[in-house]
Amino acid sequence: MIRFLFLIPLLLCLGWFVYLKQNGYTLEQGKKGFIYILVISTAIAAFYGILIPLTH
């Protein structure tokens, strides 16, 4: 399960990219959304990374 964590930001960024293109926004206008996705995904990965040693 933990090995698939890289898919979270990948799929969210892909979805955000599709949303931007369908609604006529540029990547520059959506840059803040990509940053939010990466920060939240990093926090999720860190949380799970901390839980693994604690629960074993």
N, CA and C atoms as an extended XYZ file, in Angstrom:
168
Properties=species:S:1:pos:R:3:atomname:S:1:resname:S:1:resid:I:1 pbc="F F F"
N         0.821       -1.205        0.000 N   MET     1
C         0.000        0.000        0.000 CA  MET     1
C         0.858        1.258        0.000 C   MET     1
N         1.875        1.271        0.843 N   ILE     2
C         2.712        2.465        0.969 CA  ILE     2
C         3.473        2.744       -0.330 C   ILE     2
N         3.736        1.703       -1.105 N   ARG     3
C         4.490        1.916       -2.345 CA  ARG     3
C         3.679        2.640       -3.405 C   ARG     3
N         2.378        2.746       -3.215 N   PHE     4
C         1.517        3.433       -4.172 CA  PHE     4
C         1.225        4.879       -3.792 C   PHE     4
N         1.884        5.390       -2.760 N   LEU     5
C         1.629        6.765       -2.324 CA  LEU     5
C         2.005        7.796       -3.385 C   LEU     5
N         2.933        7.466       -4.264 N   PHE     6
C         3.312        8.414       -5.312 CA  PHE     6
C         2.158        8.669       -6.281 C   PHE     6
N         1.174        7.769       -6.302 N   LEU     7
C         0.039        7.933       -7.209 CA  LEU     7
C        -0.894        9.069       -6.770 C   LEU     7
N        -0.931        9.359       -5.479 N   ILE     8
C        -1.825       10.412       -4.988 CA  ILE     8
C        -1.507       11.748       -5.661 C   ILE     8
N        -0.275       12.268       -5.546 N   PRO     9
C        -0.013       13.554       -6.197 CA  PRO     9
C        -0.067       13.477       -7.717 C   PRO     9
N         0.322       12.331       -8.266 N   LEU    10
C         0.301       12.175       -9.715 CA  LEU    10
C        -1.122       12.289      -10.260 C   LEU    10
N        -2.055       11.570       -9.656 N   LEU    11
C        -3.435       11.608      -10.116 CA  LEU    11
C        -4.101       12.954       -9.829 C   LEU    11
N        -3.804       13.536       -8.680 N   LEU    12
C        -4.386       14.839       -8.356 CA  LEU    12
C        -3.875       15.932       -9.296 C   LEU    12
N        -2.580       15.895       -9.613 N   CYS    13
C        -2.025       16.880      -10.549 CA  CYS    13
C        -2.590       16.679      -11.953 C   CYS    13
N        -2.755       15.440      -12.356 N   LEU    14
C        -3.348       15.159      -13.657 CA  LEU    14
C        -4.788       15.672      -13.709 C   LEU    14
N        -5.546       15.416      -12.656 N   GLY    15
C        -6.924       15.919      -12.586 CA  GLY    15
C        -6.978       17.435      -12.603 C   GLY    15
N        -6.059       18.079      -11.879 N   TRP    16
C        -6.017       19.539      -11.847 CA  TRP    16
C        -5.663       20.098      -13.215 C   TRP    16
N        -4.727       19.432      -13.921 N   PHE    17
C        -4.334       19.851      -15.255 CA  PHE    17
C        -5.521       19.766      -16.221 C   PHE    17
N        -6.249       18.658      -16.157 N   VAL    18
C        -7.420       18.481      -17.022 CA  VAL    18
C        -8.467       19.553      -16.713 C   VAL    18
N        -8.695       19.822      -15.440 N   TYR    19
C        -9.655       20.861      -15.037 CA  TYR    19
C        -9.260       22.220      -15.612 C   TYR    19
N        -7.978       22.551      -15.496 N   LEU    20
C        -7.505       23.845      -16.003 CA  LEU    20
C        -7.716       23.949      -17.512 C   LEU    20
N        -7.370       22.911      -18.235 N   LYS    21
C        -7.493       22.944      -19.692 CA  LYS    21
C        -8.957       23.006      -20.144 C   LYS    21
N        -9.829       22.281      -19.469 N   GLN    22
C       -11.245       22.280      -19.856 CA  GLN    22
C       -11.912       23.617      -19.586 C   GLN    22
N       -11.437       24.359      -18.607 N   ASN    23
C       -12.047       25.628      -18.259 CA  ASN    23
C       -11.288       26.833      -18.802 C   ASN    23
N       -10.283       26.598      -19.640 N   GLY    24
C        -9.589       27.677      -20.329 CA  GLY    24
C        -8.583       28.435      -19.490 C   GLY    24
N        -8.082       27.837      -18.426 N   TYR    25
C        -7.055       28.480      -17.605 CA  TYR    25
C        -5.673       28.064      -18.088 C   TYR    25
N        -4.677       28.891      -17.800 N   THR    26
C        -3.302       28.555      -18.145 CA  THR    26
C        -2.657       27.833      -16.967 C   THR    26
N        -1.516       27.206      -17.245 N   LEU    27
C        -0.785       26.548      -16.164 CA  LEU    27
C        -0.283       27.566      -15.144 C   LEU    27
N         0.042       28.749      -15.607 N   GLU    28
C         0.491       29.801      -14.697 CA  GLU    28
C        -0.616       30.194      -13.724 C   GLU    28
N        -1.849       30.232      -14.201 N   GLN    29
C        -2.966       30.559      -13.332 CA  GLN    29
C        -3.255       29.435      -12.340 C   GLN    29
N        -2.921       28.210      -12.676 N   GLY    30
C        -3.193       27.076      -11.804 CA  GLY    30
C        -2.001       26.619      -10.982 C   GLY    30
N        -0.921       27.386      -11.027 N   LYS    31
C         0.300       27.007      -10.322 CA  LYS    31
C         0.066       26.849       -8.822 C   LYS    31
N        -0.741       27.693       -8.235 N   LYS    32
C        -1.011       27.623       -6.800 CA  LYS    32
C        -1.692       26.300       -6.433 C   LYS    32
N        -2.567       25.815       -7.294 N   GLY    33
C        -3.227       24.535       -7.063 CA  GLY    33
C        -2.250       23.376       -7.068 C   GLY    33
N        -1.276       23.410       -7.983 N   PHE    34
C        -0.259       22.364       -8.020 CA  PHE    34
C         0.574       22.376       -6.736 C   PHE    34
N         0.890       23.564       -6.253 N   ILE    35
C         1.664       23.680       -5.013 CA  ILE    35
C         0.868       23.106       -3.847 C   ILE    35
N        -0.414       23.438       -3.759 N   TYR    36
C        -1.259       22.884       -2.696 CA  TYR    36
C        -1.298       21.367       -2.760 C   TYR    36
N        -1.453       20.818       -3.946 N   ILE    37
C        -1.501       19.364       -4.117 CA  ILE    37
C        -0.202       18.736       -3.630 C   ILE    37
N         0.931       19.290       -4.006 N   LEU    38
C         2.215       18.718       -3.612 CA  LEU    38
C         2.456       18.834       -2.111 C   LEU    38
N         2.065       19.946       -1.505 N   VAL    39
C         2.258       20.120       -0.057 CA  VAL    39
C         1.377       19.148        0.720 C   VAL    39
N         0.122       19.038        0.347 N   ILE    40
C        -0.792       18.130        1.048 CA  ILE    40
C        -0.358       16.681        0.854 C   ILE    40
N         0.079       16.327       -0.337 N   SER    41
C         0.534       14.964       -0.599 CA  SER    41
C         1.804       14.646        0.199 C   SER    41
N         2.684       15.617        0.335 N   THR    42
C         3.888       15.433        1.140 CA  THR    42
C         3.522       15.222        2.608 C   THR    42
N         2.554       15.972        3.099 N   ALA    43
C         2.106       15.805        4.483 CA  ALA    43
C         1.498       14.419        4.697 C   ALA    43
N         0.713       13.940        3.746 N   ILE    44
C         0.129       12.602        3.855 CA  ILE    44
C         1.229       11.543        3.860 C   ILE    44
N         2.199       11.669        2.970 N   ALA    45
C         3.295       10.701        2.902 CA  ALA    45
C         4.124       10.726        4.188 C   ALA    45
N         4.364       11.903        4.734 N   ALA    46
C         5.118       12.010        5.986 CA  ALA    46
C         4.345       11.366        7.138 C   ALA    46
N         3.057       11.589        7.183 N   PHE    47
C         2.220       10.994        8.223 CA  PHE    47
C         2.300        9.473        8.179 C   PHE    47
N         2.129        8.896        6.995 N   TYR    48
C         2.217        7.443        6.857 CA  TYR    48
C         3.638        6.952        7.115 C   TYR    48
N         4.616        7.725        6.732 N   GLY    49
C         6.002        7.346        6.985 CA  GLY    49
C         6.325        7.307        8.462 C   GLY    49
N         5.713        8.181        9.239 N   ILE    50
C         5.907        8.181       10.690 CA  ILE    50
C         5.136        7.034       11.354 C   ILE    50
N         3.952        6.738       10.825 N   LEU    51
C         3.136        5.681       11.407 CA  LEU    51
C         3.738        4.282       11.242 C   LEU    51
N         4.425        4.046       10.162 N   ILE    52
C         4.976        2.704        9.916 CA  ILE    52
C         5.904        2.259       11.045 C   ILE    52
N         6.921        3.057       11.426 N   PRO    53
C         7.787        2.603       12.519 CA  PRO    53
C         7.062        2.554       13.871 C   PRO    53
N         6.092        3.420       14.062 N   LEU    54
C         5.391        3.439       15.334 CA  LEU    54
C         4.490        2.221       15.534 C   LEU    54
N         3.935        1.710       14.468 N   THR    55
C         2.992        0.602       14.594 CA  THR    55
C         3.642       -0.775       14.442 C   THR    55
N         4.870       -0.815       14.023 N   HIS    56
C         5.540       -2.131       13.920 CA  HIS    56
C         6.209       -2.358       15.203 C   HIS    56
